[in-house]
Structure formats: C-alpha cells, structure tokens
Amino acid sequence: MSKNAVFKITMLAGAIALAGCTDSIEEPADPVDPPIDPPVGEVFVVIDDGVTASGMGVLVGHAPAYSKNALAKDESYADDGFSVDPSANDAEYVWEVTTNSAHGESYFIVSGDAAMDMTDYANGVLLFDMSVTNATATGSTSHQIVMQTNGSDADYLDRNTFYFGQDQLAEQESAGWKTYAVKVSCFAPDDAGAFDITKVNEVFRLDIRNESVTYELGTVKYDADATMIPDGAVEWTCAE
C-alpha cells in the first residue's frame, strides 16, 4: 500500500471519530434562575420577591396537626380556614396568609435543612415588609416571631422569640404596606430549651395565635447593624 493510501485511510478514520464525538455533544439547556444566595456582608435576605435564600424554603401549617407543608413560589395551601396564597404588590411577588382563630397557632416559616450561623446578626435588626388587611383588636399578646434551632426532641423549646400582640396588628389594619423592625436583641430564648444562634434552622417564623388575621408578607431580611431602620418603619420595641 502506498504512503498516500495510508494517509487517506488515517484521515478518513479521524473524520469518522470526530463525527461520532460531534453527535454526542448535547445542546446547552436553557438557563434556570437560581434561588437567592445569602449575601456575604451586612445584610441577609431571607425572602424576596417570593423566593427564599439558597438552601431554604417556605413551610406553612397550623395546630393541632402541626404539619409543615412546603410551598414553592407559585403554590397555594388551604386547610380548614387557614390559607397561604401567592399574591402581588405592584410588580413584587408576595405571600398572603389567612389564619383561623380556632386553630390556636398558625405559622409561616422560612427554614433550611442545614443550620445557619446567625451570630453576625445577633446585635442586628429583623426587617420585614407586611400589609395587614384584617386584624380585630382583642388584647391578645401571644403572637410570636421566632428563630429556631432544630434537632432536639422538643424543637418548640429551642426558640429565640419576640412576642407581640393582636392590637399591634389591629393598629396597622388597612394602613397598607409598612416595613416592620424588630431588634434581634429583643428576642429571648426559652429557659428550658437549647436555642443555639450558631445553628439556626428556622431563620424566620411568624406565629399567629388564637386569632383570625389576614396579612401579606413581602421582603424579609436581617441587617447586622441595628441602627439601619428605614424612615417610616414600624418599630416593635422591647425592654432592653
């Protein structure tokens, strides 16, 4: 066989091999919007435009079952007068929650499987945008905003809690969208529990107790600087 013939055969084999490789190359998939990553720095955005921080999700439920039902951005949940629905504030995606006084406790949670170290925000402030559309004043003071460490046999004890009242919601009924501010120093752990700020699973939990309330919830975030409360915000204070 001549050198030219060998060269032609070799070139033909290479072309066939290259064609086979080309056939196996997959077309790139359409890009998928990732969840919001917890920012590195002074502000931790828990939920914004209906999307939770990376590795976290929305859980909802009520007593006496105390189930935690996961909701994706476009999903709704309804059970026995309790409901959570996607809503909108202009162009922003928000959650509308309706509670039932007969349940005793109804909750909206942003939680992650992996515990988060919240030490950087221990002296900061929780800021959340909310519109209260139904809240009749009753004098009740048992509502809670919670940070929680999971893993023990009694997770409900392992909480860092800020208590507020139904009258505070009633004061804002039909007042439209407001930013609410609660300093993290106003949260208090249960003496019988084992809350650990370096291992927080439920980074935001809003519990409405024994009341019928309808509210819409938008952006939720922690700022490491407790002085960063926007002008016009509703600040729920404590005896510090």
HELIX and SHEET records of a PDB file:
HELIX    1   1 LYS A    3  SER A   24  1                                  22    
HELIX    2   2 SER A  101  HIS A  103  5                                   3    
HELIX    3   3 THR A  119  TYR A  121  5                                   3    
HELIX    4   4 ASP A  155  LEU A  157  5                                   3    
HELIX    5   5 GLN A  166  ALA A  170  1                                   5    
HELIX    6   6 VAL A  184  CYS A  186  5                                   3    
SHEET    1   A 6 VAL A  51  THR A  52  0                                        
SHEET    2   A 6 VAL A  43  ASP A  48 -1                                        
SHEET    3   A 6 VAL A 213  ASP A 223 -1                                        
SHEET    4   A 6 GLU A  92  THR A  98 -1                                        
SHEET    5   A 6 PHE A  82  ASN A  89 -1                                        
SHEET    6   A 6 TYR A  77  ASP A  79 -1                                        
SHEET    1   B 6 VAL A  51  THR A  52  0                                        
SHEET    2   B 6 VAL A  43  ASP A  48 -1                                        
SHEET    3   B 6 VAL A 213  ASP A 223 -1                                        
SHEET    4   B 6 VAL A 125  ALA A 135 -1                                        
SHEET    5   B 6 LYS A 178  LYS A 183 -1                                        
SHEET    6   B 6 VAL A 234  GLU A 235  1                                        
SHEET    1   C 7 ASN A  69  LEU A  71  0                                        
SHEET    2   C 7 MET A  56  HIS A  62 -1                                        
SHEET    3   C 7 SER A 106  MET A 116 -1                                        
SHEET    4   C 7 VAL A 200  ILE A 208 -1                                        
SHEET    5   C 7 HIS A 143  GLN A 148 -1                                        
SHEET    6   C 7 ARG A 159  PHE A 164 -1                                        
SHEET    7   C 7 ALA A 188  PRO A 189 -1                                        
END                                                                             
